[in-house]
Amino acid sequence: MTGEGCLLCARAVALPDADPGWLLRTGHWGVSTHPALPAPGWVAVQTLRHTEGLAGLDGAEAAELGPLLARLSAAVTRVTGSERVYTYSLGEGSPHTHVLLGPPRRDLCGAAFITGLLRRDTFLADETAALRVARDLAGDLAAGNTPTI
């Protein structure tokens, strides 16, 4: 992972010393809290190398992504109790393929929730709850739980 001036590379270098740091790291992907908004249960799944979207993934990265997203979705469901887990990937602003994944709020879902998330509306932020959920997710993932789908 290299890239002078790359925000996700710089963030990734700091994550091992952060709390909660990497929630999960594989040979090709890293999972951390949402980098721009502490929304409880929202994580970023990013390639560890510079890539330009899904078409830029190599075979190993592509093969790992589907099972990884299923595993993360199941963990978010277990930890948050949410019946839904949203995913989105716009591919703007960073030379890493990244997918953002997490639950809607119980009082706000669908387009209204996603619009707020994309706008980084502060009413979705809760640093204390986001840290607690991130720690719980890291523990769930470390326990090796597998999807029940």
Backbone hydrogen bonds in HBPLUS format (Angstrom, degrees):
<---DONOR---> <-ACCEPTOR-->    atom                        ^
c    i                          cat <-CA-CA->   ^        H-A-AA   ^      H-
h    n   atom  resd res      DA  || num        DHA   H-A  angle D-A-AA Bond
n    s   type  num  typ     dist DA aas  dist angle  dist       angle   num
A0006-CYS N   A0003-GLY O   2.96 MM   3  5.26 161.0  2.00 132.6 132.0     1
A0010-ALA N   A0006-CYS O   3.00 MM   4  6.24 165.7  2.02 154.9 158.9     2
A0011-ARG N   A0007-LEU O   2.90 MM   4  6.06 157.6  1.95 146.1 152.7     3
A0012-ALA N   A0008-LEU O   2.88 MM   4  5.95 155.5  1.94 141.5 148.5     4
A0013-VAL N   A0009-CYS O   3.06 MM   4  6.34 148.1  2.17 149.0 156.4     5
A0014-ALA N   A0011-ARG O   3.08 MM   3  5.25 124.7  2.40  99.4 113.3     6
A0015-LEU N   A0011-ARG O   3.05 MM   4  6.24 132.0  2.29 146.1 159.8     7
A0017-ASP N   A0014-ALA O   3.22 MM   3  5.94 146.9  2.33 121.5 129.0     8
A0018-ALA N   A0015-LEU O   2.94 MM   3  4.91 160.4  1.98 110.5 117.1     9
A0023-LEU N   A0031-VAL O   2.74 MM   8  5.47 155.8  1.79 152.1 158.2    10
A0031-VAL N   A0024-LEU O   2.78 MM   7  5.10 153.0  1.85 170.9 164.0    11
A0026-THR N   A0029-TRP O   2.82 MM   3  5.24 172.2  1.83 161.5 164.2    12
A0048-LEU N   A0028-HIS O   3.05 MM  20  5.63 146.5  2.16 140.9 139.1    13
A0030-GLY N   A0046-GLN O   2.87 MM  16  5.38 154.2  1.93 152.7 161.4    14
A0046-GLN N   A0030-GLY O   2.90 MM  16  5.38 164.3  1.92 156.7 160.9    15
A0032-SER N   A0044-ALA O   3.02 MM  12  5.38 154.4  2.09 146.4 154.2    16
A0044-ALA N   A0032-SER O   2.74 MM  12  5.38 159.6  1.78 149.7 156.2    17
A0034-HIS N   A0042-TRP O   3.06 MM   8  5.51 138.1  2.24 137.4 127.8    18
A0039-ALA N   A0037-LEU O   2.75 MM   2  5.60 133.8  1.96 111.4  96.4    19
A0126-ASP N   A0038-PRO O   2.90 MM  88  5.90 166.2  1.92 160.1 157.7    20
A0042-TRP N   A0039-ALA O   3.03 MM   3  5.67 164.3  2.06 147.3 148.0    21
A0043-VAL N   A0101-LEU O   2.79 MM  58  5.41 163.0  1.82 161.5 165.5    22
A0101-LEU N   A0043-VAL O   2.96 MM  58  5.41 161.2  2.00 153.2 158.5    23
A0045-VAL N   A0099-VAL O   2.82 MM  54  5.10 160.0  1.86 151.3 158.0    24
A0099-VAL N   A0045-VAL O   2.80 MM  54  5.10 153.8  1.86 144.6 152.7    25
A0047-THR N   A0097-THR O   2.92 MM  50  5.56 150.4  2.01 157.8 166.5    26
A0051-THR N   A0095-PRO O   2.76 MM  44  5.65 136.7  1.95 130.8 142.7    27
A0056-GLY N   A0053-GLY O   2.94 MM   3  5.46 149.9  2.03 114.1 123.3    28
A0057-LEU N   A0054-LEU O   3.21 MM   3  5.48 169.4  2.22 111.7 114.6    29
A0062-ALA N   A0058-ASP O   2.97 MM   4  6.16 167.1  1.99 161.3 165.2    30
A0063-ALA N   A0059-GLY O   2.93 MM   4  6.03 157.5  1.98 145.1 151.6    31
A0064-GLU N   A0060-ALA O   3.08 MM   4  6.17 145.0  2.21 141.6 149.9    32
A0065-LEU N   A0061-GLU O   3.12 MM   4  6.20 138.0  2.30 143.9 154.2    33
A0068-LEU N   A0064-GLU O   3.07 MM   4  6.07 151.3  2.16 149.0 158.0    34
A0069-LEU N   A0065-LEU O   2.87 MM   4  6.08 163.8  1.90 161.6 164.6    35
A0070-ALA N   A0066-GLY O   3.02 MM   4  6.28 158.5  2.07 153.7 160.0    36
A0071-ARG N   A0067-PRO O   2.92 MM   4  6.09 159.2  1.96 145.6 151.3    37
A0072-LEU N   A0068-LEU O   2.88 MM   4  6.11 163.0  1.91 154.6 159.1    38
A0073-SER N   A0069-LEU O   2.87 MM   4  5.95 160.4  1.90 146.1 152.0    39
A0074-ALA N   A0070-ALA O   2.99 MM   4  6.16 158.4  2.04 147.7 153.2    40
A0075-ALA N   A0071-ARG O   3.00 MM   4  6.24 153.9  2.07 144.0 151.5    41
A0076-VAL N   A0072-LEU O   2.84 MM   4  6.10 162.5  1.87 156.3 160.5    42
A0077-THR N   A0073-SER O   2.97 MM   4  6.15 156.6  2.02 144.7 151.4    43
A0078-ARG N   A0074-ALA O   2.93 MM   4  6.19 162.4  1.97 149.9 154.2    44
A0079-VAL N   A0075-ALA O   2.87 MM   4  6.02 170.4  1.88 157.0 159.6    45
A0080-THR N   A0076-VAL O   2.88 MM   4  5.74 164.4  1.91 148.1 153.0    46
A0081-GLY N   A0077-THR O   2.84 MM   4  5.14 141.9  1.99 133.0 142.6    47
A0086-TYR N   A0102-GLY O   2.70 MM  16  5.40 155.7  1.76 162.8 157.2    48
A0102-GLY N   A0086-TYR O   2.97 MM  16  5.40 154.1  2.04 146.4 152.7    49
A0088-TYR N   A0100-LEU O   2.89 MM  12  5.40 147.2  2.00 150.4 158.3    50
A0100-LEU N   A0088-TYR O   2.84 MM  12  5.40 171.1  1.85 168.2 165.3    51
A0105-ARG N   A0108-LEU O   3.14 MM   3  5.06 126.8  2.44 165.4 163.3    52
A0108-LEU N   A0105-ARG O   3.18 MM   3  5.06 158.7  2.22 101.2 107.8    53
A0114-ILE N   A0110-GLY O   3.05 MM   4  6.36 171.3  2.06 161.6 163.1    54
A0115-THR N   A0111-ALA O   2.85 MM   4  5.86 159.4  1.89 148.3 154.3    55
A0116-GLY N   A0112-ALA O   3.14 MM   4  6.27 158.5  2.19 140.0 145.5    56
A0117-LEU N   A0113-PHE O   2.88 MM   4  6.18 154.6  1.94 152.3 160.4    57
A0118-LEU N   A0114-ILE O   2.83 MM   4  6.04 165.0  1.85 154.7 158.1    58
A0119-ARG N   A0115-THR O   2.96 MM   4  6.12 147.8  2.06 144.4 153.4    59
A0120-ARG N   A0116-GLY O   2.97 MM   4  5.94 109.6  2.48 130.9 147.8    60
A0121-ASP N   A0116-GLY O   2.90 MM   5  5.17 171.2  1.91 154.4 155.7    61
A0120-ARG N   A0117-LEU O   2.97 MM   3  4.85 146.6  2.09  97.6 108.2    62
A0124-LEU N   A0121-ASP O   3.10 MM   3  5.98 168.5  2.12 124.4 128.0    63
A0125-ALA N   A0122-THR O   2.99 MM   3  5.11 152.4  2.06 105.9 114.7    64
A0130-ALA N   A0126-ASP O   2.79 MM   4  5.89 161.9  1.82 161.0 167.4    65
A0131-LEU N   A0127-GLU O   3.00 MM   4  6.07 157.4  2.05 145.5 150.4    66
A0132-ARG N   A0128-THR O   3.07 MM   4  6.30 161.5  2.11 147.7 152.9    67
A0133-VAL N   A0129-ALA O   2.90 MM   4  6.06 170.6  1.91 156.1 158.4    68
A0134-ALA N   A0130-ALA O   2.90 MM   4  5.98 154.5  1.97 141.8 149.6    69
A0135-ARG N   A0131-LEU O   2.96 MM   4  6.16 161.0  2.00 150.2 154.4    70
A0136-ASP N   A0132-ARG O   3.00 MM   4  6.27 157.5  2.05 147.2 154.0    71
A0137-LEU N   A0133-VAL O   2.77 MM   4  6.03 154.0  1.84 151.0 158.5    72
A0138-ALA N   A0134-ALA O   2.88 MM   4  6.12 161.6  1.91 151.5 156.2    73
A0139-GLY N   A0135-ARG O   3.00 MM   4  6.25 156.8  2.05 146.9 152.9    74
A0140-ASP N   A0136-ASP O   2.91 MM   4  6.15 157.0  1.97 147.3 153.8    75
A0141-LEU N   A0137-LEU O   2.84 MM   4  6.05 166.1  1.86 157.3 160.8    76
A0142-ALA N   A0138-ALA O   2.88 MM   4  5.99 153.7  1.95 144.6 152.5    77
A0143-ALA N   A0139-GLY O   3.02 MM   4  6.15 137.3  2.21 139.4 149.9    78
A0144-GLY N   A0141-LEU O   3.07 MM   3  5.38 158.0  2.12 106.5 113.4    79
